[in-house]
Amino acid sequence: MASEKTSIRRRGIYLLPNLFTTGALFSGFYAITSAMNAHYETAVIAIFVAMILDGLDGRVARLTNTQSEFGAQYDSLSDMVSFGVAPALVMYLWAFSSLGRLGLFAAFVHTAGAALRLARFNTQLETADKRYFQGLASPAAAAILAGFIWICLEHQYAIDMVKYVAIALTIGTGLLMVSNFRYTSFKSIDLKGKVPFFVAIAMMLGIAFVMAQPQTMLFLLFLAYAVSGPVITLVQRKRIKQERKG
């Protein structure tokens, strides 16, 4: 009786996109450890580095056709650390530690908002409209907090002057992440397609403008993006109502 040979296929993970995800995770972890040592400027820069790496891992996975369920789940866990826990903890250590329970509450609202936002995103991954995000994306929410801290450090604002503004921003970003407001995802942008020459010039000028004053410009850009969600949602609802009446 001949024995049947069963070939066992080894399971593995795609290395390239997960390297970027690991880099983003490390940047979030480094932001936390830097804040614990009162190196707040280093902490906020690490959060922005995590944002860049987080944006690259998805793009690289799509360009190289190396998307996987493992990669999607690993990316969410990395986002939770880098954009949920890290900015909330950095903000707490920088401005909220003297506020007692109010500071703890604000930091937790942001952290919980990021966790709920990521859980909802994962459950709607197959059915959601790819052109929009439901709720503010966690990297953008983290950038608002990191940018605000960076501005205050750059201009040496006294913490007592800005701590209640920081409270409002931290709670606000947490609530926007779990809101039903629609945000443009920018996933429809074709990086491989051709664009007019003036678009390249505009992008170059935009990058130069941001680099000239990164603290202020990054904060204002992401704050404007956070405001765009309610605006887009209200405009779309108004348009739907007009079409129904017509």
C-alpha positions, 0 to 999 in steps of 0.5 A: 500500500503506497503512502500518500505524501502530504506537502505542508505549505509554510506560512509567512509574512511579507517583509517589506510593508511590515518593516515600515509598520514596525518602524512606525510602531517603534517611532510611537514607542520612542515618542512615549519613552522620550516624553517620560524623559521630558524630551517632548520635542523629540517625542512629537517629531517621533509621532510625525515620523510614525505618520510617514512610515504608516502612510508608506506601508500601505502604499508599498503593500499596494504597489508590490501587491503584498497586502495581507490580513496579517499586515492589516491587523499589524498596522492597526495595532501599530496605529493604536500605539503610535496614534492612540496611546503615544500622543495622549500620553505625551500630552498628559505628561506635558500638560495634564499631570497637574490637572488630576482627573480632568487630565486623565479623562482627556487623555483617555478620551483620545486613547479610547477614541483611537481604539474605537475608530480602528475597530470600526475601520477594521469591521467596515474594511470590505464595505466602506466607500474607499473615497472617504473615512468615517470619522477622523483618521487616527494619524491626523488626530495624533498630528493635531496634538503633536503639532500643538505641543510642537508650536507651544515648545517652539514659542515657549508658551507657558503650559498654564496658558494653553493647558485648557486649549490642549484639553479641548483639542485632546477631547475633540480629536477623540470625539471626532475619531468616533464621529460619523463625519466623512473625511476624504481618504485621498486613496483615489490619488494615482501616484503613477499617473501623469499630472500637469507641470504646474501641479508639480510646481505647486507641490514643490512650493507647498513642501517648501512652505511647510518646511519653512515653518513645520510646527505651525503649518503641520498643525494648521493643515491637520486642524483644517482637515479635522474641520473639513469632515463636518463641512463635507458631511453637512454639504452632502446632507444639504445636497441630498435634501435638495435632491429629494425636494427636487 
